[in-house]
Structure formats: C-alpha cells, structure tokens
Amino acid sequence: MLDKLRLSLFENIVNGSEIVEDEVLNEFLNVPYNCDPEELCYYTKDESTLKFGDISGLHEVKIPFGSKGKTKKKRVSDKGPVIIGTCLTEGFDKFEQPNLNDVYSLEDLFRSLQYLIQSGELSRDSLKFLTMRRHLMKLMCIPLNKQPVSFNVIYWRGLIIFAYDWDEELKLIPDDYLKLYQYNGFKFEEVVTDHAADEPKSSFHSVTQHFAGKNMITYSAEIDCAISKMPGLSNYVELKTHSSLPDDKLKTANKLQRKLMALYCQNKFISCNYSAIGFRTTDFRLSSIKKYTQYELVGLLDKLPIFLSNSCFIKTKHIFQWYNLVIGWLCQKSFNDNQPRVFKLSFEREIELMDSHLSMKSVTGEEELRIFNRLVPEWFQNFY
C-alpha cells in the first residue's frame, strides 16, 4: 500500500499505465468512473427540525430547461420581474453568514441514517463510508485548486467517517468582499427560483449513496432547486455564479473550466442533469445566465481539458478515476475492534506540482478523542 498518493498518478490514469508494485491500487484504476447514485430519502430542514418526506423547502426554478420550459418562459417574461440586470447585492446588509460548525456538521446525516434504519429502509450492513457532498467536493477540487487542504478520517465500528477539517477556515479574519461573493450566490438562487426573500428559512436535502468500486459511499447533499416541485435526482438543478468573462484569453477560459469541472462533479454525485451559471459584472449585477446539461459539460470539459502539466490533463472520466483511487486507498485500512481510530488526511503542495500528494497520519490521545466527539455526536455513538 502506498503511503502517499501523488498527483503524478494522473499520468497513470491518463496513459492507462499501471502503478508500480501496487496491485490493489491498480484494481481501483480499472474501476469504471461512472457512479450511479440512488436517493435514499429527502427532507426539508427549518431552523431546528428535519422533516423527512417533506418538499416544502424545495424551490422551483423559474428559468426554462428543456421542452417543459417553453410555456414557463413566456409566463416569467410577461408577468415576472426582469431577471437580467438584477443587483445581486440587494439585501446584503441583512445577510448573516452561516456558522461553519453547522455548515460542515454531520449531525443531519446521522439523523437521516437513524430515520432510515428505524423505518426499516436501510440496514447497518449497507453502510461503509459516511460523509457529505460538500466534504467530497473539497476532495474533488484538490487537482483543480492545487492548494493545501486537510480532512479527518475516522475508522469506527466498520464505518469510515470522512470530513473536511474546517478548523483553519474558522481562523480566517472575516472579509466583507468574500462575504459579498458568498451572498451573491444566495441572491442568484432567490432571483431565479420561486424562493421569496421574506419566507421562513428552510432548505431541501437529499441523502444519497453510490458505489466506488465495492465500497458504498453514503452522503447528504443540499439541493438548490428543481425543474418542478417534486423530489427525484433527475429533477434537481444546481446553481452557481461566476464573474463575467472579460476576454477570451486562455487564463480566463481556464478559470471557467475549473468552475465547470467542479460543477460537473457536484452534479455527478446526485445524478443531476441540469445546472445554470449566473454571470455577474464587476458591480455584482446579473449580466447573463448560461444553462448546461451534464452532456454539454462533458463536451466542454473534454474539448478544453484542465492541464496539470504540459503532458498531463484532466477530463471528466479522469477525475472520477482518481476519486475511485482515493476512496479505495482510504478503504484499505481496517480495524477489528470498536475503538475509534482517527487519521489526518492532508494534501501537501510541493515545488514540483506532480510531487504534491495526499498522505495520512494517525491522530492520538486527547486530539483523537476531541475530533471523534466533535464529528460523531454522543447520541449516534450510543445508537450505532
């Protein structure tokens, strides 16, 4: 088993060459990159409650997608407010940033698993790797952002609990400009859906699972909106914002390609076929909206792939082959007792980019117990 996973593994992936002296990882390289997610349940979350089977928090998108959008487009343009030109800073003075401890908490995932197990819809034997889509996206963005990042990996009672380590993010000094960037995403969602600014705060979530090789990955994902107000992975829509493209230079194109690749991955985890990006001006006005299907994203990303080096590039299939490799690598560890084992998974940047790597270090003592109790609430420890 390799002690590090270097970015140079993308060369093996792209060229179809074997990893020297590691038969297990070579097996993971041959795993089909397509994940086939299944929705286990969905819920609406208000200030303090999860309402399973409830769609009140699911908002309907107002911009048309596919053939169903033709009549809707007429209704919106004739009677609704003008969308293009909307100021995405309106209401910013009342915006309160979400608490990071709530944003990254696994509490709701554990509540969902409790609900599914107690209702007989899920067996404990079918659980292996537990996380949230937002944590998985931190992993998927490593070859895109190429910046240091850490995760906590807990091995406990046959489970692997995977979470982004947001402690460093908590130390950042609040920045109003970054806060504004965050707010314009929320505002764009409000503008293009039937979400009303004055309605009670609520959100809609899906609990989903898929296989990465032989390993079952179970995770929760917050859903932006849907084509129609009904549950179902094929009905969901992802929304993003991006700065308007000032020119057609390669640097400008590469920045957008990284955004599109992240969007593709985010969609893939929930089999979402539709997405939209709102392009904003420098003064945060909505200048245009571009809609994409997953098929269109694949075409754009394969036409202009993301280069790691002069001879190594990433296409959509490559990044999920790398994902399978990382998941398989993490799942190689196993422990026979019920004691929690905590590891720190870190991506470390090296001078030579392709030498940059993921590595795991054991966490022991009080820090091990602190991380375990922080990520796994006491009630779930007793329940499971």
C-alpha positions in Angstrom: 0.0 0.0 0.0 1.4 3.4 -1.0 2.0 5.8 1.9 1.3 8.8 -0.4 -0.9 9.4 -3.4 0.9 11.9 -5.7 -0.7 14.0 -8.3 1.6 12.2 -10.8 -0.9 9.3 -10.5 -3.0 11.3 -13.0 -0.3 10.3 -15.5 -1.1 6.6 -14.9 -4.8 7.4 -15.2 -4.5 9.4 -18.4 -2.0 7.0 -20.1 -3.6 3.8 -18.8 -0.4 2.6 -17.2 -0.1 0.5 -14.0 1.1 1.8 -10.7 4.4 0.2 -9.9 4.3 -2.5 -7.2 0.7 -1.9 -6.0 -1.8 -4.5 -7.3 -4.6 -3.2 -5.1 -4.5 0.3 -6.4 -4.2 -1.0 -10.0 -7.5 -2.7 -9.4 -9.0 0.6 -8.4 -7.7 2.2 -11.5 -9.7 -0.2 -13.6 -13.0 0.6 -11.8 -15.5 2.3 -14.2 -15.6 6.0 -13.4 -19.4 6.3 -13.6 -21.1 6.5 -10.2 -24.8 5.6 -10.2 -26.3 7.4 -7.2 -29.5 6.3 -5.5 -31.7 8.6 -3.4 -32.4 7.0 0.0 -34.6 9.8 1.4 -35.1 13.6 1.3 -36.1 16.2 3.8 -36.8 19.8 4.5 -34.8 21.5 7.2 -36.0 24.6 9.0 -34.3 26.3 11.9 -34.2 23.2 14.1 -36.2 20.4 12.6 -35.7 17.8 9.8 -39.0 16.9 8.1 -38.5 13.6 6.2 -40.5 13.2 3.1 -41.3 16.9 3.1 -40.7 19.1 -0.1 -41.7 22.4 1.3 -38.1 23.5 1.3 -37.6 22.6 -2.4 -37.8 25.6 -4.7 -38.9 25.6 -8.3 -36.5 27.2 -10.9 -38.1 30.0 -13.0 -35.8 29.8 -16.0 -36.7 27.2 -18.6 -35.0 23.8 -19.0 -35.9 21.6 -22.0 -39.2 21.4 -23.6 -41.1 22.0 -20.4 -39.7 25.5 -20.2 -41.3 26.9 -23.3 -44.6 27.9 -21.7 -42.9 28.8 -18.5 -40.5 31.2 -20.2 -43.5 33.2 -21.6 -45.1 33.4 -18.2 -41.9 34.6 -16.5 -41.1 37.2 -19.1 -44.6 38.5 -19.4 -45.6 38.7 -15.7 -42.5 38.2 -13.6 -39.7 40.6 -12.7 -36.8 41.2 -15.1 -34.0 38.8 -14.1 -31.1 40.1 -16.2 -29.7 43.2 -14.7 -30.7 42.3 -11.1 -28.4 43.6 -8.4 -27.0 40.7 -6.6 -26.1 42.8 -3.6 -29.6 43.8 -2.7 -30.3 42.7 0.9 -26.6 42.2 1.7 -26.8 44.4 4.7 -29.1 41.9 6.4 -27.0 38.8 5.4 -25.7 36.7 8.2 -23.0 34.2 7.2 -23.8 30.6 8.1 -22.0 29.1 11.1 -19.2 26.9 9.7 -19.7 24.4 12.5 -23.3 24.0 11.3 -22.4 24.0 7.6 -19.9 21.1 7.9 -21.6 19.2 10.7 -22.6 15.5 10.0 -25.4 15.7 12.5 -28.2 15.8 9.9 -26.7 12.9 8.0 -26.6 10.8 11.2 -30.3 11.8 11.9 -31.2 10.7 8.4 -29.4 7.3 8.9 -31.2 6.8 12.2 -34.5 7.5 10.5 -33.8 5.1 7.6 -32.6 2.3 9.9 -35.5 2.7 12.4 -38.0 2.7 9.5 -36.5 -0.5 8.1 -35.5 1.2 4.8 -31.8 0.8 5.4 -29.6 -1.9 7.1 -26.5 -1.2 9.0 -24.7 -3.7 6.8 -25.1 -1.5 3.8 -23.2 1.4 5.4 -19.4 1.8 4.9 -18.2 5.3 4.0 -20.2 8.3 5.5 -19.8 11.9 4.6 -21.5 15.0 3.0 -21.3 16.0 -0.6 -19.7 19.3 0.4 -16.8 17.3 2.0 -16.4 15.1 -1.1 -16.2 18.3 -3.2 -13.3 19.5 -1.1 -11.6 16.3 -2.1 -12.6 16.6 -5.8 -11.3 20.2 -6.0 -7.7 19.2 -5.0 -6.5 18.7 -8.6 -8.4 21.8 -9.6 -7.2 24.2 -6.9 -3.9 22.5 -6.1 -3.9 24.1 -2.6 -3.2 22.5 0.8 -6.3 21.1 2.5 -6.9 18.6 5.3 -9.6 16.0 6.2 -10.4 14.0 9.3 -10.9 10.3 8.6 -12.4 8.1 11.4 -12.5 4.3 11.4 -15.1 3.1 13.8 -17.3 0.0 14.1 -16.8 -0.9 10.5 -17.6 2.7 9.3 -15.3 5.2 7.7 -16.4 8.8 8.6 -14.9 11.4 6.2 -15.0 15.1 6.9 -13.2 18.2 5.7 -11.1 19.8 8.6 -12.6 23.3 8.7 -10.5 24.5 11.8 -8.2 26.6 9.6 -11.2 28.2 7.9 -12.5 29.2 11.4 -9.3 31.2 12.0 -9.7 33.4 8.9 -10.4 37.0 9.5 -13.9 38.0 8.2 -13.6 39.7 4.8 -16.6 41.7 3.6 -15.7 41.2 0.0 -15.6 37.4 0.4 -18.8 37.6 2.3 -20.3 39.5 -0.6 -19.2 36.8 -3.1 -20.9 34.2 -0.9 -24.1 36.3 -0.6 -24.4 36.8 -4.4 -24.8 33.1 -4.8 -27.7 33.1 -2.3 -29.2 36.1 -4.1 -28.9 34.4 -7.5 -30.8 31.4 -6.2 -33.5 33.7 -4.8 -33.8 35.6 -8.2 -34.1 32.5 -10.4 -36.4 30.4 -8.2 -39.8 30.8 -6.5 -38.0 31.4 -3.3 -39.4 34.5 -1.5 -37.0 36.7 0.4 -39.4 37.1 3.3 -40.3 33.4 3.7 -39.1 31.4 6.7 -35.6 30.0 6.3 -35.6 26.4 5.1 -33.5 24.2 2.9 -34.0 20.9 1.0 -31.7 18.0 1.2 -31.2 14.6 -0.4 -29.5 11.5 1.2 -27.8 9.5 -1.5 -25.4 6.6 -2.0 -23.3 5.1 -4.7 -20.6 2.5 -5.1 -17.0 3.5 -5.7 -15.7 0.1 -6.7 -17.0 -2.3 -4.0 -17.2 0.5 -1.4 -20.6 2.1 -0.6 -20.5 5.9 -0.2 -23.4 7.4 1.7 -23.8 11.2 1.9 -26.2 14.1 2.2 -26.4 17.0 -0.3 -28.2 20.3 -0.1 -30.3 20.9 -3.2 -30.6 24.3 -4.8 -33.8 23.9 -6.7 -35.7 21.7 -9.1 -37.4 21.9 -12.5 -40.7 21.1 -10.9 -41.7 20.9 -7.2 -41.2 17.2 -6.8 -38.4 15.0 -5.4 -36.1 12.9 -7.6 -32.4 13.1 -8.6 -33.2 13.7 -12.3 -35.4 16.7 -11.3 -32.8 18.7 -9.3 -30.9 21.7 -10.6 -27.6 23.1 -9.4 -27.0 26.9 -9.5 -23.7 28.8 -9.5 -22.4 32.3 -10.1 -19.2 33.4 -11.9 -17.7 36.7 -13.0 -18.5 37.8 -16.5 -15.8 36.8 -18.9 -13.7 39.9 -19.8 -11.9 38.3 -22.7 -11.2 35.0 -24.5 -7.7 34.6 -23.2 -6.5 31.1 -22.0 -6.3 32.2 -18.3 -9.9 33.4 -18.4 -11.0 30.2 -20.1 -9.1 28.0 -17.6 -10.8 29.7 -14.6 -14.2 29.0 -16.1 -13.2 25.4 -16.9 -12.3 24.7 -13.3 -15.7 26.0 -12.3 -17.4 23.8 -14.8 -15.4 20.7 -13.7 -16.4 21.3 -10.1 -20.0 21.8 -11.2 -19.8 18.6 -13.2 -18.5 16.6 -10.2 -21.1 18.2 -7.9 -23.9 17.2 -10.3 -22.5 13.7 -10.8 -22.8 12.9 -7.1 -26.6 13.2 -7.3 -27.2 12.4 -11.0 -28.3 16.0 -11.5 -28.6 16.6 -15.2 -29.3 20.4 -15.2 -27.3 23.4 -14.0 -27.1 27.1 -14.5 -24.4 29.7 -14.0 -25.3 33.3 -13.5 -22.6 35.6 -14.8 -22.1 38.8 -12.8 -20.5 42.2 -13.7 -17.8 43.8 -11.5 -20.5 45.7 -9.7 -22.4 42.5 -9.0 -25.2 42.8 -11.5 -26.5 39.7 -13.2 -25.4 40.1 -16.8 -26.3 36.7 -18.3 -27.4 33.2 -17.5 -25.9 30.1 -19.1 -27.7 26.7 -18.8 -25.9 23.3 -19.1 -26.8 19.7 -19.2 -24.3 17.1 -18.0 -23.8 16.0 -21.6 -22.9 19.6 -22.5 -20.5 19.9 -19.6 -18.7 16.7 -20.6 -18.3 18.1 -24.2 -16.9 21.4 -23.0 -14.5 19.9 -20.5 -13.2 17.2 -22.9 -12.7 19.8 -25.6 -10.6 22.0 -23.3 -9.3 19.8 -20.5 -7.6 21.1 -17.4 -3.8 20.7 -17.6 -1.7 19.6 -14.6 1.5 19.7 -16.6 2.5 20.0 -20.2 1.9 16.4 -20.8 -0.9 15.6 -18.3 -4.5 16.8 -18.4 -7.8 16.1 -16.7 -11.0 15.1 -18.4 -14.3 14.2 -16.7 -13.6 10.5 -16.6 -10.1 11.0 -15.2 -11.2 13.0 -12.2 -13.6 10.2 -11.1 -11.0 7.5 -11.7 -8.8 9.5 -9.3 -11.8 9.7 -6.9 -12.2 5.9 -7.1 -8.4 5.5 -6.4 -8.5 7.8 -3.3 -11.6 6.1 -1.9 -10.2 2.7 -2.4 -6.9 3.7 -0.8 -8.8 5.0 2.3 -10.9 1.9 2.5 -7.8 -0.4 2.6 -7.4 0.3 6.3 -9.5 -1.9 8.6 -9.6 -2.5 12.4 -11.2 -5.4 14.2 -12.2 -3.7 17.4 -14.8 -1.0 18.1 -12.4 1.7 19.2 -12.3 4.8 17.1 -9.2 5.4 15.1 -8.6 8.9 13.8 -6.3 9.9 10.9 -5.5 13.3 9.3 -5.6 13.2 5.5 -3.7 16.1 4.1 -2.8 17.4 0.7 0.6 18.9 0.7 1.8 21.1 -2.1 5.4 20.6 -3.4 7.6 22.8 -5.5 7.2 20.3 -8.3 3.4 20.2 -8.7 3.2 16.5 -9.7 5.1 15.6 -6.5 2.3 17.2 -4.4 0.5 14.4 -2.6 -2.2 13.1 -0.2 -0.8 11.5 3.0 -2.3 10.1 6.2 -1.1 10.5 9.7 -2.5 8.9 12.8 -4.0 11.2 15.5 -3.8 10.0 19.1 -4.5 11.0 22.6 -6.8 13.9 23.5 -6.9 15.2 20.0 -8.2 11.9 18.7 -11.0 11.9 21.2 -11.8 15.6 20.5 -12.1 15.0 16.8 -14.2 11.9 17.2 -16.6 13.5 19.7 -16.9 16.6 17.5 -17.8 14.7 14.4 -19.8 11.9 15.9 -22.4 13.1 18.4 -22.9 11.2 21.6 -26.4 10.1 20.7 -25.2 8.5 17.5 -22.4 6.8 19.3 -25.0 5.2 21.6 -27.4 4.5 18.8 -25.0 2.8 16.4 
